[in-house]
Amino acid sequence: MRKFKLQVQVTADGYMAGPNGEMDWMTFPWTDDLNAYLDALTKPVDLIVLGRKLAEGFIPTWAAAPEGEDEATVAWMNETPKVVVSSTLTESPWENATVAGGDLAEAINELKARQGGDMIAYGGGTFVANLIAAGLLDDLHLLVNPTAIGSGMPVFPAGAHHRMELVEARPFECGIVALHYRPKR
């Protein structure tokens, strides 16, 4: 069975976006040590899984080759097949992306049962909260930024109680700390 990983930027106080979806709290530029960590994390990945809301910005942004990103990262983001999990879309408006609808757990478990490398989700608040609540992730990679914002969209759903095992905690020169957790099942 394929491994399903989450990589998400978070604030030191546990938010993945501000109250109105703000992302201006993220630390940039990243340092070479963080880039090397992320390269190793994505090396075995051959499928990106996104919620519809994130896909609407994520896919076109990478297709336009964002300024400051290296060619290899842009190529990987664009060439890696994507599955957009959506209850509203029936077909994909994007290149190299398909749509999975219906029950979230069924859709993800069907993807995990396919042959292939690892799968990775990058976020989308509702999508991430639903993945966590349903226990569908095998690894959580939280990139904790040295910023607290006080309120916003939390990574973990309200009322959630999930025990996790710390696999690794790694600080980077830019001030971000990667926390790699595995759910205890």
C-alpha positions, 0 to 999 in steps of 0.5 A: 500500500502506498504511503500518504503524506501531508506537508503543510506550512503552519504557524508556531501556534498551529494555524495554516492560514489567517482568519481570512486565508492570509498566508503572509506569515510564512517565512521566505526565503527558504534556505538550502538545508530546508530545500534539501529536506523537501527534495528528499521528502518528495523524491518517492512521491508520484501523486499529488492529492489536493482538495478542490479549493487549494487546487484552484490556486495551486495548479495554475500558480505552478503552471505559470512557473512562480518567480523565485522557484527553481526549474526542477521544482516547477517541472516536478510540480507540473509533471507529477500527476494530481488527483483533486478530491471534490464533491462539486467537480465531475471532471478536471479543468486542469492538465495532468489532473483527475477528479475523485469524488464521493466518500473521502475515505473511499477515494483516498483508500482507493488511491492508496491501494493503487500501485505506485510511489508515495502520495502527498497532500499540500493543504487546503484547510478543510481538506487537511482537517477532513484527512486528519479527522478520518485518520487517512494520513500515514505521515504528517510533515508540519513546517513550523514557521517562527510566527504566531498569528493568534487566530485563523484556520487550525491544522487540526480539526476542533475537538480532534484528539489524535495521538502521534509519534514524533519521528523527527524534529529538525530545525533549519537555518531560516528558522522553520522547524520540520516536525515529522509525526506518524499517527498512532493507530 
